Amino acid sequence: MNLPDFMTSANDVQIQRGVGSSTNGAGAFGASINMNTAKLHEEAYGNVNLGTGSFNTFRRNVTFGSGLLNNKFTLDGRLSRITSDGYVDRGSADLNSYYLSGAYIGKRSSLRFNLFSGHEITYQAWNGIPASFVDDPEMRTFNSAGTAKEGEPYENEVDNYRQTHYQLLYDSELNPNWQLSWALHYTKGSGFFENYEGDANMASYSLSPVEIGGETIDASDLIQRRWLDNDFYGGIFTLQHQSTDKKATTTLGGGYNIYEGLHFGEVIWARFASESEWGDRYYENDATKNDFNIYAKLNYELAEGLNAYVDLQYRAVDYTFLGFNDQLENVTQDANLNFFNPKAGIWYQPNPKSEMYLSFAVANREPNRNDYTENPISVVPKPERLYNTELGYKWQNQKTAFGANLYYMSYQDQLVLNGQINDVGEYVRVNVDNSYRAGLELVAGIALSKQVRLDLNATFSDNKVKSFTEFIDQYDENFNWLGQQAIVRENTTLAFSPSVISGADLSWEAVQEARQQLTFNLTGKYVGRQYIDNSGDKSNALDPYFFSDIGVRYSVQTKDLKDISLRLLVRNITDNLYETNAWSYRYQFGNDTLVDQGFYPQAGINYLLGLSVSF
């Protein structure tokens, strides 16, 4: 959401589960996403995209490029705006973004500058709906955000954030065997979310009580803004050498990055304003994170069709932040972490149609800032460690392709929510000793004819916490808090980890001529049961769901235009009611154990219609 419509500027995207290569980034832990925007367009181009759809959705997009000027310079850009009322009541979105990229292309080197930014204003809809509303078509869109205001809901209960990126990238072929790349980057982010609070405790917002007619007023309706003002900057480099016989490729790389985040809150209006001044902050919290890494990677051809690699990374993370000491006083704290992340693998291609691979990797991840700031000094969270083993096989011929991948991801000290509160009353994540994810991933594709193709994928997995202790709040019949009860859970399923995920895509190229194409796509996706917490309680879970989409694309080329395309996407064509996310709160009230839940429903049948003109 911070970079809306960014995919339009991306040439390719790779999503990888498990531990990624060090070249993907220092923090590649359970998954990584790699996006490439550096495609060279030798000819000038332009493209206009217009779209509309359900829920008063509109998309406007313009992309352009100069082509290669004087065989040395290029300029590419994009402007985008997306607006929608949203499926959920008042769940509106107003998204703007731009992208500019200029490059100098030399004989053996290139220098590129990227500037891109996104601004999003979205009405809050993160409270979800009660379980009793899930099966009611009229109540599924209910939104409680903003309703603390009497009468009409508060109109500016929004999340408002802008993020701008500056990047300078250099690539050079030093000689036929050596290549050097480096990049400098700076990201500026700033924004807030705003809430109307009814009858709020004034002391919680650093507001003094007021005297009115001899009565002391210590609660007031008010509007708060909680700000995030952050800066992220640094540099990375890679130096690659390929041996003369092409058998060995060695890479040395690393980077140093700094994150500076300022969190603060303001009361911008109060019915009883006390002695506060505009700009007063009722809380403020600075945090700084320094992240250094260096790695060496060797890929070596052991024999024809047989390759092995070793990837060794050292990473150092230093946190400085404002937190609590054991007397619940605000103090500046530091956390210094050092990680060694080794990876190794082997790849074998016995013939042109098939290949096999085996890899093992270790990755470590630091706790989040909140894991530190919401705990006193005596309760220090441990870093998470992941041991990732992958075994795969791929086979393909002219009409058929098949792939299978076995994986085992063993976690040590994984951080999870278990309901426990800290000394200041905040819910915190805690380390669990052992947990794992194990599964089988399958992909297949077959050309049923020259015009019809079927692609299938499925994942079957087991995702478990071997043992952890859940804490639930206890209340008496008058809802007075009594404390917490500890419940030991054994071999339960990790939250939001379905054991079955599958998908299918059937495409038909009905017309495939030199100047016009007509394509139909029918897709379907199934997601199995997902537990909302780590208790393994089937009554506290998202039901399995399935949805199917159908798409149509018609494109034609003319003498004056490269391409005119008309696209129609109809989503959830069976109008299924399903939810993709949820939250829950388990507690004991008197002699009963209850669970409050909030579900996030998805829209029934809806459509998107788009027109694209390229020249």
N, C-alpha and C positions, 0 to 999 in steps of 0.2 A: 504493500500500500504506500510505502514511502517513495517508491519509484514507479508510479503507474504507467502502464503501456510500455515498459522498458523492453519487453520481448520483441517489440517491433524493431528495435535497434540491434538485437542480438542475431548473429548469424547461425549459431548453434549453441545448444545447452546440453550439458551432461550432468545427470543426477546419479550419484554413486552412494550406495549403502555401504556401511562398514568403514574401516580405516582407509583414508585416502593417501595417495602418494604425497611426499613432502612438497613436491612441485605444485600440489593443489592448494597449499596454504598450511601455515603452522598449526592451525587449530582443527584440522580435519579429524573428527573423532568418530561419532556414530554414522555420519553421512557428510557429503559435501556436494556443492552445486558449482559448476564451472560454466561461465558464460563468455562467449567470444564475440567481440564487436568490431574486430580489426580487419574486416574483409575489404579488399582493394577493388574499387569500381573504376575501370579504365575509361568508361564512357559516362557522360553526363546523364542524369536521370531525375525523374520526379514521380511522386506517387501521392494520390489523394485517397483517403479512406473515410467513408461515412457509414455510420451504422445506427440502427435504432432497434428497440426491443421492448419486452415486457417491463412493467414497473416504471414506465416513462424514462427508459434508458436511452442515452444518446452518446455516440462516440465520434469524435472528429480527430483526424490524424493527417498530417502532411509530412512526407519525407522527401529529401532532395540531396543531390550530390553533384559536384562540379566535374567529376571524372578526373582523369590524370592530366593536369595542366603542365605544359612544357616538359612532360615526362618526369616531373619532379614533385608536384604539389597536388593535394586532394583536399576537399572540404565536403563533409557530410553533415546532415542535420535532420532533426525531427521536432515537430511541435504536436502536442497531444492534449486533448481534454475529454474527460469522461464524466458524465453526470447520470445519476439515477435516484429515484425515490426509494428504491430498495423493496425487498419482499416484506420485511418486518416493518411494523408501524414506525414512521419517522426514521427508518434506517437509511437515511439518504447519504449520498456520497458526491462530493465535488472534487475531482482529481485533475490536476494539471501537471504537465511535465515537459521538459525539452532536453534535447541531446545535440551537442556540437562536437565534431571531431575534425581536426586539421592535421595533416601529415606532410612531412618532407620525405621523399623516397629517393635514396641514392643508389649507387651501383651495388654497394655492399652493406649499406646501413639505412636505417629509417628512424625518424624522430616524430612522435605523435603526441598531440595534446588533446585530451578529452575533457569536456565540461558537460555535466548533465545534472539535472535537478528535478525533484518532485515535490509537490505540495498537495496534501490531502486534508480535507475537512469532512469528517464523517460524524453523523449523529450517533451517539452511543447506543449500542444494542447488545452490550455484553452481559446483561443480567440473565438472559435466557427466559424460558417460560416454565411454569410449574408442570409437573408430570400430568396433572389433571387436564391440562390444555392440549396435550400432544395429539390426541385423536379427534379434537374438535376443529374442523376446518375454519370456523369463524374466529377462534381464539388462538390459533397457531401463530398469528402475527402480532400478538400482544407484546408491548414493550413498556416496561415499568420505568425506564430511564426518563427523568424529567418530571415525573408525576409527584415529586415532593412539593412542587408549587401548586397552590390551590387554584382551581379553575382549569384553564388550558395548561398542558404540559409546557415546561420551560423550553423556549425555542432555541436556546444556544447551548444545550447539553451536548457539547461536541468534543471531538478529539481533533486538534488542529496542529499539524506538524509539517515542517519543510526540511528537506535534506538536500545538500548540494555537494557534488563531488568534483574535484580537480585532479587530473592525472597527467603525468608526463612520462612517456614510455620510449625507451631507446633500445634498438636491436642492431647488432653489428656482426658481420662475418669477418673476424679478424684475419683469418686465412682459411683454406679449405678444411682445416681440422678443428679450428677454434671458433666458438660463437659466444658473444657476450650480450646479456640483456639486463637492463635495470629499469626501475620505475620509482618515481616519487609520487606521493598521493596526499591529499588533504580533503577531509570531509567535514562539513559544517552542518550540524543539526540543531534545530530549535523549534520548540512547540509546547503545547499545553493541552490538558483536558480540563473542561469546565463543568462544575456541578452546582445545581441549586439544592441546598440543604435546608430542610424544614425543621424549625425548632431545635437548632443545633446548640450544643453546649459551648458557650462563648469562651470558656477557659481553654478548650481544646484548640482554639484558633488564636490564642494569645490576646483575646479581647477581655477587657475588664468589665465587670458588671456595672450597670447603670441604675441610677435612682430616678424613678418616675412616679410622682405623686406619693412619695413615701414608700414605694414598693421597690424592692431590689429585683432587677431583671438580669438573670444569668443565662438565658437561652434566647436565641434569635434566629429568624430566617436569614440566610446569607447565601452569597455566591462565592465559590472558591475556584481558584485556578492553581493547578499543580504543574510546574514547569520542568522541562528538561532542556538544558542548554549545553551541548556537547561538541567537542572537537576531537577528531581522530586523524592522525598524520604519521608519516613515516616513509620508509623506503625498503625495497627488496631488490635482490640481484640473483642472476644465475650465470655461471660460466661453464660452458659445455665443451668437451673434447671428444672427438671421434678418432679412433686409431686409423692408421693408413689402410689396414686390411679390412676396415669396417666391422670388425668383430667386437670391439669394446667401445662403449660410450660412457664417459664419466661426467658427472654433473656436480658442481659445487655451488651451493646457493644458501640464501639466508635473508634475514630482514630484521628491522627494528621498527616497532610501531608504538605509538603513545596514544592513549585515550584519556581525555580529561572531561569529566561529566559533572555538571552542577545541577542539583535537584533542589527546588525550593517551591514554597507555596505562598499564595497571596489571597487575601479576602478583598474582592473588588467591590462588594456591596454588602451591607448588613442593615436590616431593619432597625436595629439598635446599634449604632456604630461605635459607641463607647468613645475612647480617646484615640482611636487608631487613625493613622495617616495613610494616604494613598502611597502604595509601594511598600508598606510594611510587610515583612515576611514572617509567617508564623512557624516556619521551619526552613532550614537550609542545610544541605549536605553535599560536600565536595568529595569526589573520588578521582584518583589517578591510577592508571594501569600502564605499566611499561612491559612490553612483550618483545623478547629477543629470541631469535632462533638461527641455527646454522646446521646445514646438512650436507652429506656426501652420498651420492647414488652412483652405483656401477651396474650397467647392464652388459652382459657378456654372452657371446654366442659360443656355447660349449661344443656344438657340432651342428651340422646342417639341420635346421628345423628345431634345434634345442637351444633355448636361451634361459639364463638365470639372472636375477638381479638382487642387489643388497642395497638397502636405503637406511642410513643411520642419521638420526636427528637429535640435536640437543636444543632444549627450549628452556628459557628462564622467564618467569612471570613475577612482577613485583606490583603489589597493590598498596595504595595509600588511601585511607578513607576515614570518615568520621563514624564512630560506632559507640557501643556502650561498654563500660567497664563493669566489674562485678557489683559495684554500688549503684548501677544504672545511671551513671553520669556519662555525658558525651565526652569522648576522648578520641584523639587521632590514633589510628592503628596502622600497622604494616603487616603484610603477608608476603613472604619471599618463597617462591616455589621453583624447583629445578626438576626437569623431566628429561629422561632418555627414552626415545621412541624408535626402536629398531623394527625394520620390515625386511622380509626376504620372500622370494618367490621363484617359481620355475615355470616355463611355458614350452610346450612341445607341439609341433605340427608334423604328424606322421605322413600326411599327404595333403594336397591342396584343398580337400573337402572338409577336413576335420582338424581340431586343435584341442588341447587339454592344458589345464593350468592348476597350480597349487601355490597358495601363499599363506604366510603367517605374519601378523603385525601386532605390535603393542603400541597403544596410545594412552596418553594421560590428559586429563582435562581439569582445569582449575575450577573451584566453586565459583558461583556467581557472586556479584557484589552483595546482593541481599542475603546470601548465605552467611556472610560475615557480619553485615551491619545489623541484622535482626537477632544476633546472638551476643551475649556477653563474652568477654575475653576468655573466660574459663571453658567455654564451649566452642571449640574451633573445628569447623568442618574439615574433613579430609578430602584431598583430590580424588577424582574417579579414575579408575584404570580399566582398560579394555584390552582383552586378548582376542584377536579376530583371526579365525582360520577359514579359508575359502578353498573349495575344490570344484572345478568346473569342466564342462565338456561342450563343444560346439561342433555342429555338422551342417553342411549346406551343399546343395547342388543348384542347378538352374531354376528349379521350380519349388524346392522345399528347403526350409531351414529349421534347425532345432537347437535348443540350448538348455543345459541343466546346470544348476549351481547349488552345491551344498555349503552351508555356512554355520559356524558356531561362534557366537560372540559371548564371551564370559566376562562379566563385570565384577570388579572388586571395589567396594565402597561406593556403589551407585547412590546418588542423592535422590531421595523420593520424599513426597509428602506423606506423613503418617498420622496427621492430626495433632501432633504434639505442639504445645505452645512454649514459648521461651519466658524468661523472667519479666518481660515487658508486655506479655499478652499477645504476641504475634505468632501466627502459625509459621513453622519453619520446615525446611527440608532437612532430613537426617540421612546419614550414611547407613546403608544395609550391606552386610558383609558380602553376600554372594547372590548374584542373579545372572540370568543368561537369556539369550535369544538364539534359537537353533531352528533351521528351516531348510526347505528345498524350494528353489525358484526355477520355474519352467517357462520357456518361451518357444513358440513354434509359428511358422508361417508357411502357407502353401498357395501357389498360384493355381486356382481351380480351372482357369482358362486364361486366354490372353487378356481378358478384360476384368476378370473377377479374382480377388485375392482375399484370403482369410488369415488374420493374425490373432494368436491366442497367447495369454500369459496367465500364470497362477503362482501363488506363493502359499505354501503350507508350513506353518511354524509353531513352535512351542516357546512361550515367553514367560519365564517364571522368576519369582522371588523365592529363594529357598526358605528363608525365615525372616520375619520382621515383627516388630511390636507396634500395634496400632493403639493410639490414644483417643478416647472419645470423651467429650465433656459430659458432666453429670449435673442435672438440675432437679430441684425439688418441685412439688406441685405448684408452688408460687413462682416458678422460674428463677429461683435464686441459685447462683452457680455454686456447686459443692466441691468441685475439683475435677480430676480426670481419672478414667479407668483404663488400665492397660490390658490389651487383648493380644495374645501371641498368635500370629498367623503363620502357617507352614505351607510351603509349596503352592503359593497362590499365583494367579496370572497377573503380569504387569499391566498397569492401567493403559488403556488406549492401544492395545496390541492385539489385533484380531488374529486368530489362528489360520484363517483362510481369506485370501484376497484373490480375485480373478477378474479377467477382462477379456473382451473379444472385439474385433474390428473387422467388419465385412465391407469391402469396397468394390464398387462396380464402375468401371470407366465406360459409360454408355456410349459416349462419343469421344473419339480420340483421333482428330484430324490435324492437319498442319496449322490451321488457323482457328480452330475452335475445339473446346473440350467440355464434356459434361460428365460429372462424377457424383455418385451417390455413396454415402457412408452410413452404416448402421453400427453403432457401438453399444456395448453394455458393460456394466461393472457391478461386481458383487463384493460386499465387505461383510465379514462374519461378525459375531458378537464381540463387543468391546466393553470391558469393565471400566467403570468410571473412576474407581479407586483401586487400591492394591489389596482389597479384602477378599476378593474372589466371590463376593456376594452376587448371585445371579439376579436378584431383585434390584441391584444397583448397577445396571448395565444398559448400553445402547443395543437395541435389537439389531439383528442382521438386516441389511437392506440391499436392494438392487434397483438400478435405474438404467434407462436406455435412452440414447440420443440418436437423432437422424439428421444428417447434413446433406445439403445439395450445393454444388458449385458449378457455375457455368462461366466460361471465359471465352473471349473472342479477341482476335488480333485484327487490326485494320492497318491501312497504309500510313495513317497519321499517328496512331497510338500503339504502343507496345502491347498493351493488354487492358481489356475491360472485364472485370470479374463481378459476378453477382453471387452472394453466398447467403444461404438460409440454414440456420441451426435451430432445430426444435429439441429442447432438452426435456428429459423426464417424460417421454411420450406416453407412458402408461399412467402418468399422474399419481405416482406413488407418494405416500406420506412417509418421510424418513427424517432422521436427525443424525448429524455427523459429529456432534461434540456435546459435552455436558459438564456440569460440576455437581458435587454432592457434599453434604455436611451431615455426618452421623453423630447422634447425641442420645443421651439417656434422660428421659423425662419421667420422673417418678419411677415406676417399675417397668416402663416401656422403653425399648430402643427404637428410635425414629430416625428417618433419613430425609432431609430436605434436598431437593434436586432442582436443577435448572437445565433445561434442554435447549439446543439451538437447532430449530427446524429449518429444513430446506424447502425451496419452492416446488410446487407441483409443475404441471406442464407450462413451459414458457418458451419464448423464442428470441432469436437475434437475427436481424437482417442487415447485410452489409453490401456496400458498393465500393469497388476499388478501381481507380483509373491510373494507369502507368504510362508515362511518356518519356 
